[in-house]
Amino acid sequence: MDLADWMKAEDLDDAALGERIGKSRSRVSRYRRKIEDIPSDVVKQLVKLSKGAMTANELLGIKETAECRA
């Protein structure tokens, strides 16, 4: 699940999520629209906040392949 899908499922807008993670509304918007890479410290916050619904790989845009799982 990506950030936009999770925010929609949780009924969160950019400002509300920004308050939870200490980032501005505009910064969250850039993360959500994949205009700006999400820093590792924020990735950790988001994985914890989502209780694992989003993974670090998903947030970083890393696709798992069969080779990666082997």
C-alpha positions as CSV (number, residue, x, y, z in Angstrom):
1,M,0.0,0.0,0.0
2,D,1.4,3.4,-0.9
3,L,1.1,6.6,1.2
4,A,-1.8,8.0,-0.8
5,D,-3.9,4.8,-0.5
6,W,-3.2,4.6,3.2
7,M,-4.1,8.2,3.8
8,K,-7.4,7.7,1.9
9,A,-8.2,4.5,3.9
10,E,-7.5,6.4,7.2
11,D,-9.4,9.5,6.0
12,L,-6.3,11.7,6.6
13,D,-5.5,14.8,4.7
14,D,-2.0,16.2,4.2
15,A,-2.3,18.6,7.1
16,A,-3.6,16.0,9.6
17,L,-0.8,13.5,8.7
18,G,1.8,16.4,8.8
19,E,0.8,17.1,12.4
20,R,1.3,13.5,13.4
21,I,4.7,13.2,11.9
22,G,6.0,16.8,12.4
23,K,6.0,17.8,8.8
24,S,4.3,20.6,6.9
25,R,1.1,20.0,4.8
26,S,3.1,20.9,1.6
27,R,5.9,18.4,2.5
28,V,3.4,15.6,3.1
29,S,1.7,16.5,-0.2
30,R,5.0,16.1,-2.0
31,Y,5.6,12.7,-0.4
32,R,2.1,11.6,-1.2
33,R,2.4,12.6,-4.9
34,K,5.9,11.0,-5.1
35,I,7.5,14.3,-6.0
36,E,9.9,14.1,-3.2
37,D,11.6,11.0,-1.7
38,I,10.6,10.2,1.9
39,P,13.6,10.4,4.3
40,S,14.4,7.2,6.2
41,D,13.4,8.7,9.6
42,V,9.9,9.6,8.2
43,V,9.6,6.2,6.6
44,K,10.1,4.6,10.1
45,Q,7.4,6.9,11.5
46,L,5.0,6.0,8.8
47,V,5.5,2.3,9.1
48,K,4.9,2.5,12.8
49,L,1.9,4.8,12.5
50,S,0.3,2.5,9.9
51,K,1.0,-0.5,12.1
52,G,2.7,-2.2,9.2
53,A,0.0,-1.5,6.6
54,M,2.7,0.2,4.7
55,T,6.2,-1.2,4.4
56,A,9.5,0.6,4.1
57,N,10.0,-0.9,0.6
58,E,6.6,0.3,-0.5
59,L,7.2,3.8,0.8
60,L,10.6,3.9,-0.9
61,G,9.3,2.6,-4.1
62,I,11.3,-0.6,-4.0
63,K,9.6,-3.5,-5.7
64,E,10.3,-7.0,-4.4
65,T,11.1,-9.6,-7.0
66,A,11.4,-13.3,-6.7
67,E,15.1,-13.0,-6.6
68,C,14.9,-10.7,-3.6
69,R,12.8,-13.2,-1.6
70,A,15.1,-16.1,-2.4
